[in-house]
Amino acid sequence: MIKTIYQDKYNPQKTWEVTSMSHGFYLKQFICNKQFGRGLRTTREYLKSIGILDMKILTRWEEAEK
């Protein structure tokens, strides 16, 4: 799994965590380092449509599969 943290371009306190998995992507929203909602299983097309992939990358790392 590759996890990437994106900085929201409209709200500096909001970040998005995108986890790339073999079957697609998992999207989580954090505001002031606190997660809001459960997360969302999604596709690359959806991430492009809401503008996540155009945002600034803060961190990227790889985790071993569990």
One Martini backbone bead per residue (centre of mass of N, CA, C, O) as a GRO file, in nm:
protein
   66
    1MET     BB    1   0.097   0.036   0.021
    2ILE     BB    2   0.017   0.372  -0.068
    3LYS     BB    3   0.066   0.677   0.104
    4THR     BB    4  -0.103   1.002   0.071
    5ILE     BB    5  -0.059   1.348   0.144
    6TYR     BB    6  -0.289   1.617   0.109
    7GLN     BB    7  -0.323   1.960   0.056
    8ASP     BB    8  -0.553   2.183   0.088
    9LYS     BB    9  -0.615   2.475  -0.110
   10TYR     BB   10  -0.854   2.614   0.085
   11ASN     BB   11  -0.760   2.449   0.359
   12PRO     BB   12  -0.490   2.437   0.581
   13GLN     BB   13  -0.636   2.221   0.796
   14LYS     BB   14  -0.665   2.028   0.548
   15THR     BB   15  -0.650   1.674   0.480
   16TRP     BB   16  -0.555   1.402   0.254
   17GLU     BB   17  -0.588   1.044   0.241
   18VAL     BB   18  -0.425   0.825   0.007
   19THR     BB   19  -0.488   0.482  -0.067
   20SER     BB   20  -0.312   0.242  -0.244
   21MET     BB   21  -0.460  -0.033  -0.404
   22SER     BB   22  -0.536  -0.306  -0.597
   23HIS     BB   23  -0.867  -0.204  -0.614
   24GLY     BB   24  -0.773   0.105  -0.544
   25PHE     BB   25  -0.906   0.355  -0.330
   26TYR     BB   26  -0.854   0.546  -0.018
   27LEU     BB   27  -1.044   0.804   0.153
   28LYS     BB   28  -0.935   1.066   0.378
   29GLN     BB   29  -1.034   1.307   0.631
   30PHE     BB   30  -0.855   1.595   0.772
   31ILE     BB   31  -0.898   1.804   1.070
   32CYS     BB   32  -0.668   1.888   1.274
   33ASN     BB   33  -0.576   1.573   1.284
   34LYS     BB   34  -0.884   1.480   1.240
   35GLN     BB   35  -1.102   1.245   1.166
   36PHE     BB   36  -1.358   1.242   0.908
   37GLY     BB   37  -1.510   0.983   0.904
   38ARG     BB   38  -1.445   0.663   0.746
   39GLY     BB   39  -1.434   0.669   0.446
   40LEU     BB   40  -1.343   0.597   0.086
   41ARG     BB   41  -1.414   0.410  -0.180
   42THR     BB   42  -1.229   0.455  -0.492
   43THR     BB   43  -1.129   0.637  -0.780
   44ARG     BB   44  -0.937   0.813  -0.996
   45GLU     BB   45  -1.168   0.978  -1.127
   46TYR     BB   46  -1.277   1.098  -0.862
   47LEU     BB   47  -1.016   1.240  -0.771
   48LYS     BB   48  -1.008   1.427  -1.020
   49SER     BB   49  -1.297   1.561  -0.994
   50ILE     BB   50  -1.217   1.690  -0.691
   51GLY     BB   51  -0.883   1.764  -0.698
   52ILE     BB   52  -0.667   1.594  -0.540
   53LEU     BB   53  -0.430   1.551  -0.762
   54ASP     BB   54  -0.369   1.885  -0.760
   55MET     BB   55  -0.242   1.875  -0.497
   56LYS     BB   56  -0.028   1.899  -0.244
   57ILE     BB   57   0.240   1.710  -0.139
   58LEU     BB   58   0.352   1.607   0.178
   59THR     BB   59   0.327   1.278   0.183
   60ARG     BB   60   0.512   0.960   0.118
   61TRP     BB   61   0.437   0.604   0.167
   62GLU     BB   62   0.520   0.262   0.250
   63GLU     BB   63   0.328  -0.027   0.324
   64ALA     BB   64   0.270  -0.317   0.451
   65GLU     BB   65   0.093  -0.583   0.420
   66LYS     BB   66  -0.158  -0.756   0.629
   0.00000   0.00000   0.00000
